[in-house]
Amino acid sequence: MVAASPGTATALPSPRGPVSGALITALRRAPGTVGPALSPPVEDADPWGEDAQLALYLAYELHYRGLPGVDDAWEWDPRLLSLRARLESAFLAALRDAVGDPGAVDQALADVLHPGPDSPRGPSALLADEPDLGRFREYAVHRSVFQLKEADPQALLIPRLTGRAKAAVVTVEFDEFGAGRAERVHAALFADLMRGLGLDDAYNAYLDRVPAPMLAVVNLMSLFGWHRRLRGMAAGHFAALETASPPGAARLADTLERLGVDDPACTLFFTEHVEADAVHEQLMRREVLGGLLAEEPDLADDVAFGIRAATLVEDGFAEHLGDAWGSGRSSLRGGSVL
């Protein structure tokens, strides 16, 4: 059966190298008919680069909403899973090398709230420093590859936890998914924001435009979420995400106001996160991490690593934005969306 979800991109993205090229070529065919063609030289690809990150993103998308024109049976195809495992191994090794010793969980969380002087200014700070509607629209395009499926990767934690940790994650996710109201699902609120900014709100509509630094942000969530053995990292990452969200969301809501964007559909996504995530931070810290580590104290290093890795990829994305905007260039592949 070919995947065909409403409100999604209608075509596969363009390849960015031999690995993503081999995968995209294979996905256009029926599962089980590609032979050795789905064995590209992953070891030659930069794990942080465009080619590897796009290939990994596409492999994960088969588990979310599928890909346009691609047979759903590809999701569990052994050759594809083998390719994905090789990409994941390279990505995780690169993450471990970049993070090094993650230190203690409490210190890792403290550093999320109070970044060091050498940390790059985050996207919300960059946009608040120099409000610009074109850049804000670019930022929304970047984030769309995650926010339009918020918080599906984090929901993968639920079956991997028990007790306090499980109950608290379900509580947080209940809010993320609109507390029973479809129009309040956070992904739907982001779609409202995109339409209010004059952007296409179709799922993965801008995948061709989104570069590797943002794909790495999303791939990290999927990497942690799809492996039970990485549940400590997934929990740490989720805690970092919720901890960093309120101040950034407040700055972005204020920036929209300064830009004269007074459409409530645009600002609601950010004001919702200011209120909800302030509560979520405490739940994540006390109940999710506290409950998980009370049951499995040996996961402390993994939890700290998940927090540090979340910061690492977000810093990489912030550096990408800062370099592009500081040079007067678009931060998107192929130029501005204006």
Secondary structure as the mmCIF struct_conf table of DSSP 4:
data_model
#
loop_
_struct_conf.conf_type_id
_struct_conf.id
_struct_conf.beg_label_comp_id
_struct_conf.beg_label_asym_id
_struct_conf.beg_label_seq_id
_struct_conf.end_label_comp_id
_struct_conf.end_label_asym_id
_struct_conf.end_label_seq_id
STRN STRN1 VAL A 2 VAL A 2
TURN_TY1_P TURN_TY1_P1 PRO A 6 GLY A 7
STRN STRN2 THR A 8 THR A 8
BEND BEND1 THR A 10 ALA A 11
HELX_LH_PP_P HELX_LH_PP_P1 LEU A 12 PRO A 15
BEND BEND2 GLY A 17 GLY A 17
HELX_RH_AL_P HELX_RH_AL_P1 PRO A 18 LEU A 27
TURN_TY1_P TURN_TY1_P2 ARG A 28 ARG A 28
BEND BEND3 ARG A 29 ARG A 29
TURN_TY1_P TURN_TY1_P3 PRO A 31 GLY A 32
HELX_RH_3T_P HELX_RH_3T_P1 GLY A 35 LEU A 38
HELX_RH_3T_P HELX_RH_3T_P2 VAL A 42 ASP A 44
BEND BEND4 ALA A 45 ALA A 45
TURN_TY1_P TURN_TY1_P4 PRO A 47 TRP A 48
BEND BEND5 GLY A 49 GLY A 49
HELX_RH_AL_P HELX_RH_AL_P2 GLU A 50 GLU A 61
TURN_TY1_P TURN_TY1_P5 LEU A 62 ARG A 65
TURN_TY1_P TURN_TY1_P6 PRO A 68 GLY A 69
STRN STRN3 ASP A 71 ASP A 71
HELX_RH_3T_P HELX_RH_3T_P3 ASP A 72 TRP A 76
HELX_RH_AL_P HELX_RH_AL_P3 PRO A 78 VAL A 99
HELX_RH_AL_P HELX_RH_AL_P4 VAL A 105 LEU A 113
BEND BEND6 HIS A 114 HIS A 114
TURN_TY1_P TURN_TY1_P7 PRO A 117 ASP A 118
BEND BEND7 SER A 119 SER A 119
HELX_LH_PP_P HELX_LH_PP_P2 PRO A 120 GLY A 122
HELX_RH_AL_P HELX_RH_AL_P5 PRO A 123 ASP A 129
BEND BEND8 GLU A 130 GLU A 130
HELX_RH_AL_P HELX_RH_AL_P6 LEU A 133 GLN A 147
TURN_TY1_P TURN_TY1_P8 LEU A 148 ALA A 151
HELX_RH_AL_P HELX_RH_AL_P7 ASP A 152 ALA A 155
TURN_TY1_P TURN_TY1_P9 LEU A 156 LEU A 157
HELX_RH_3T_P HELX_RH_3T_P4 ILE A 158 ARG A 160
HELX_RH_AL_P HELX_RH_AL_P8 GLY A 163 GLU A 176
TURN_TY1_P TURN_TY1_P10 PHE A 177 PHE A 177
HELX_RH_3T_P HELX_RH_3T_P5 GLY A 178 GLY A 180
HELX_RH_3T_P HELX_RH_3T_P6 ALA A 182 ARG A 184
HELX_RH_AL_P HELX_RH_AL_P9 HIS A 186 GLY A 196
TURN_TY1_P TURN_TY1_P11 LEU A 197 GLY A 198
BEND BEND9 ALA A 202 ALA A 202
STRN STRN4 TYR A 203 TYR A 203
TURN_TY1_P TURN_TY1_P12 ASN A 204 TYR A 206
HELX_RH_3T_P HELX_RH_3T_P7 LEU A 207 ARG A 209
HELX_RH_AL_P HELX_RH_AL_P10 ALA A 212 GLY A 225
TURN_TY1_P TURN_TY1_P13 TRP A 226 TRP A 226
HELX_RH_3T_P HELX_RH_3T_P8 ARG A 228 LEU A 230
HELX_RH_AL_P HELX_RH_AL_P11 ARG A 231 ARG A 258
TURN_TY1_P TURN_TY1_P14 LEU A 259 GLY A 260
HELX_RH_AL_P HELX_RH_AL_P12 PRO A 264 GLN A 282
HELX_RH_PI_P HELX_RH_PI_P1 LEU A 283 LEU A 289
HELX_RH_AL_P HELX_RH_AL_P13 GLY A 290 GLU A 295
HELX_RH_3T_P HELX_RH_3T_P9 PRO A 297 LEU A 299
HELX_RH_AL_P HELX_RH_AL_P14 ALA A 300 GLY A 326
TURN_TY1_P TURN_TY1_P15 SER A 327 GLY A 328
BEND BEND10 SER A 331 LEU A 332
TURN_TY1_P TURN_TY1_P16 ARG A 333 GLY A 334
BEND BEND11 GLY A 335 GLY A 335
#
